[in-house]
Amino acid sequence: MFQFLRLYTDDDGTARFADEQLALDPAEPALHELSVATPWSTSAAVIVQAPPGGSHPQQPEGRRNLAVVLSGEVEVDPPRDGST
């Protein structure tokens, strides 16, 4: 299982965090195998690089986003939630 943190909007429009798990197959790969999840459909993909200590202005996101952090860390402040 692959574990990740999901940020989503509930039915009331409030941003929420949830711990999620994604099944990988095979669950325990041999040294010459890869574990693979079911593909997610996408209409586009972009690569983004941010400078250390930089920030991005708050804005409503009108679409689903997937963020994969390869190094460093990111802090997300969802609107109307108060958590980070």
C-alpha positions as CSV (number, residue, x, y, z in Angstrom):
1,M,0.0,0.0,0.0
2,F,1.2,3.5,-0.8
3,Q,0.1,6.1,1.8
4,F,-0.4,9.8,1.0
5,L,-2.1,12.9,2.3
6,R,-5.2,14.0,0.4
7,L,-6.5,17.6,0.4
8,Y,-10.1,17.8,-0.9
9,T,-13.2,19.9,-0.7
10,D,-16.2,18.4,1.1
11,D,-19.8,18.9,0.1
12,D,-20.0,22.1,2.1
13,G,-17.0,23.6,0.3
14,T,-14.7,23.3,3.2
15,A,-11.1,22.1,2.5
16,R,-10.2,18.9,4.4
17,F,-7.2,16.7,4.9
18,A,-7.4,12.9,4.8
19,D,-4.9,10.1,5.1
20,E,-5.4,7.8,2.0
21,Q,-3.9,4.5,0.8
22,L,-3.5,3.3,-2.7
23,A,-3.2,-0.4,-3.6
24,L,-0.1,-1.5,-5.5
25,D,0.2,-4.7,-7.5
26,P,2.1,-6.8,-6.7
27,A,2.0,-5.8,-3.0
28,E,5.5,-7.2,-2.4
29,P,7.5,-6.9,-5.7
30,A,10.5,-9.1,-6.4
31,L,13.8,-7.3,-7.0
32,H,13.2,-7.3,-10.8
33,E,9.6,-6.1,-10.6
34,L,7.7,-2.8,-10.0
35,S,4.5,-2.3,-8.0
36,V,1.9,-0.5,-10.0
37,A,-1.3,1.3,-9.1
38,T,-4.4,1.6,-11.3
39,P,-3.7,4.6,-13.6
40,W,-5.4,8.0,-13.0
41,S,-6.9,9.8,-15.9
42,T,-5.4,13.3,-16.6
43,S,-5.9,16.0,-19.2
44,A,-2.6,17.7,-18.6
45,A,0.6,17.5,-16.5
46,V,3.2,20.2,-15.6
47,I,6.5,20.2,-13.8
48,V,7.0,23.0,-11.3
49,Q,10.1,24.2,-9.5
50,A,9.9,26.6,-6.6
51,P,12.8,28.5,-5.0
52,P,13.6,27.7,-1.3
53,G,11.5,30.0,0.9
54,G,9.3,31.0,-1.9
55,S,5.5,31.2,-1.8
56,H,2.5,31.1,-4.1
57,P,-0.4,33.5,-3.6
58,Q,-3.6,32.0,-2.2
59,Q,-6.1,31.3,-5.0
60,P,-9.0,29.0,-5.4
61,E,-8.1,26.0,-7.5
62,G,-10.8,25.3,-10.1
63,R,-9.5,21.9,-10.9
64,R,-8.1,18.8,-9.3
65,N,-4.3,18.9,-8.7
66,L,-1.7,16.3,-7.8
67,A,1.5,17.4,-6.2
68,V,4.5,15.1,-6.0
69,V,7.4,16.5,-3.9
70,L,10.7,15.0,-5.0
71,S,12.8,16.9,-2.6
72,G,12.2,19.5,0.1
73,E,8.8,20.1,1.6
74,V,5.7,22.1,0.9
75,E,3.2,23.7,3.3
76,V,-0.5,24.0,2.2
77,D,-3.0,26.2,3.9
78,P,-6.4,25.2,2.6
79,P,-9.0,28.0,2.6
80,R,-11.8,28.0,5.2
81,D,-10.2,25.1,7.1
82,G,-7.6,26.6,9.4
83,S,-5.3,23.6,9.3
84,T,-1.9,23.4,7.6
